[in-house]
Amino acid sequence: MYVIVIGGGNVGYYFSRHLLERGDEVTVVEKNPARAEWLESQLGSVVMSGDGDEMAFLKTTGIERADAVVAVTGDDEDNLVALQLAKRAFNVPLTIARVNNPANVAIFKALGVDQAVSATEVLLGALEPTVTAEEGVREGR
């Protein structure tokens, strides 16, 4: 599977490292040149320094053959633009976004992003069964 990861912060780094370890082909796109240099020292030549929400740059990544594009920057707007370009201009079959503001999840989905993942919602979802079970115990259920 060929995956383009846009954003080389902690989430992008660990996600990309995991994909590489399991044998996937990966390109990491990082806007900050110093961060891109560090990522390359850790991950190898799979790192490209550039702006993942610019069509001209995305063309240089081999995006037309990507199976998935995952945008994990800290900026929801950048993630949305990058994934809309991937989906609409390059026909990437699977687009996945890290959504920093949970209020934006519905917007991402309405605008064609296949999966919009909010860490806040994931954490609340993990907490909910525990809270519900503890309330049941306290109430004698």
Summary of the structure (lengths in Angstrom):
residues: 141
radius of gyration: 17.3
end to end distance: 47.7
largest distance: 61.9
contacts: 442
relative contact order: 0.14
helix: 52%
strand: 20%
